[in-house]
Amino acid sequence: MSTQQVPLTYEGILELFRETDRKFRETDRKFRETDKKFQETAKQLKKTQKEVGYLSSSVGRVVESMVEGNIVDKFQAFGYGVTECFPRLPFVNKKLNISGQIDLLLEDGDTAVLIEVKTTLETTDVRKHIERMEKYRLYSNAKGNAKKHYVGAVAGAVIMGDAKETAHENGLYVIVQSGDAVEIIKPPEGFKAKEW
């Protein structure tokens, strides 16, 4: 429509409707283009999230493998008779409504060491592992293993804040990177490993 005023006649009103219809169609076209761009961006975001998740999972597996390397020998040096290491051991008891996964389980028959492995170990991870230890104790009791002893440990490529102190205060061993492999930090004087 031109800048010139159209008289309010039947033809003038029809022209106003035609102009309004053209503007609506143009707006609709722009909305469809924007929606298409939004959908493409959402697809790209999903793909990126999937790739980041895969990368994070891969880094976690590398850290688990690094800790698993000679961890049996390390705990044997601390006096445990462990001989086997089982990675990523799931546990489920629907009746008790408990489930979880142990990153590394070291076994010797009477005692087992349950290890939580994190790329970055934080205090919240330590507290969650304590809860996991308690759940695993209930799971084990329900399986008829009430006499078995469980010792806990946490491992991290990077240890943040007071995670190490919190772990030791709660009777958990702490495993860190050291030179070629990993080592168990010497617990403080008077440390006693907690059994579940």
Buried (B, 14 or more C-beta within 10 A) or exposed (E): EEEEEBEEEEEEEEEEEEEEEEEEEEEEEEEEEEEEEEEEEEEEEEEEEEEEEEEEEEEBEEBBEBBBBBBBEBBBEBEBEBEEBEBEBEBEBEEEEBEBEBBBBBBBEEBBBBBBBBBEBBBEBBBBBBEBBBBBBBBBBEEEEEEBBBBBBBBBBEBBEEBBBBBBEBBBBBBBBEEEBBBBBEBEEEEEBBEB
